[in-house]
Amino acid sequence: MTASFDLSGRVAVVTGARRGIGLAMAEALAVAGADIIGVSAQLESDGSEVERRVRAAGRQFSSLRADLGDRAAVHELIRDVRSLGPIDILVNNGGTIARKPAAEHPDDLWNHVIEVNLTSQFVLSRELGGEMVRRGRGKIIFTASLLSFQGGINVPSYTASKSGVAGLTKALANEWAAHGVNVNAIAPGYIATDNTRALQEDRERNQSILVRIPAGRWGQADDIGGATVFLSSQASDYVNGVVLPVDGGWLGR
């Protein structure tokens, strides 16, 4: 059974790999045996934390810098990825959030969040996933959200984008499952990262979140690693179109 989770010989692209959940995903995949192509807008060309962790696991690491909010940069990223050879695993994790009430949410903020969180991920999946379809195998994982299921507060663009990610996951799975390409998503719960720092530091909001989580704690980025390896491995070959919550039981409450 352990061999089903072995990713030796696989190459994974992880967007948003510089920190937080993406960093943990990249490390987990490397520990399972995959070589990593890390992508982030601010990723260092050499000596990054993600590179250090991947190499400590004995795997190869390549660094690519790209702004997912810039469509031309996304297409350049695709060319750079292709130059490194065939990709077995695409982890669409890079994302952004904007906190602004709906009545005050400007067009430019809306457009930027949708571009980063949804459109860029479709373009990456279309181009790199299309190659997987032609080869007859591959794994694509999106980072969805609890707000793929719920509405949230003061984050209309983020909620719309993550609801779109859930729908895109199912749409691509419907088309590509018969071609040996598994498309799924992970929906992290409340994870202690920089993106959630404001919530963690708001005593009242923090407490209201904690009492709703059956596990009784905020998640850590490392909690996402196991699901990432599972959905990247042979163990998930008959798993298609799933949005998997890793949330300490939040949605079951």
Salt bridges, closest charged atoms under 4 A:
GLU27 OE1 - ARG53 NH1 3.02
ASP35 OD1 - ARG59 NE 3.28
GLU44 OE2 - ARG18 NH2 3.52
GLU49 OE2 - ARG52 NH2 2.63
GLU49 OE2 - ARG53 NE 2.81
GLU51 OE2 - ARG55 NE 2.93
ASP88 OD1 - ARG137 NH1 2.98
GLU115 OE2 - ARG71 NE 2.57
GLU127 OE1 - ARG82 NH2 3.00
GLU127 OE2 - ARG126 NE 2.82
GLU131 OE2 - ARG82 NE 2.42
ASP194 OD2 - ARG19 NH1 3.03
ASP194 OD1 - ARG197 NH2 2.65
ASP223 OD2 - ARG217 NH1 2.98
ASP237 OD1 - LYS139 NZ 2.74
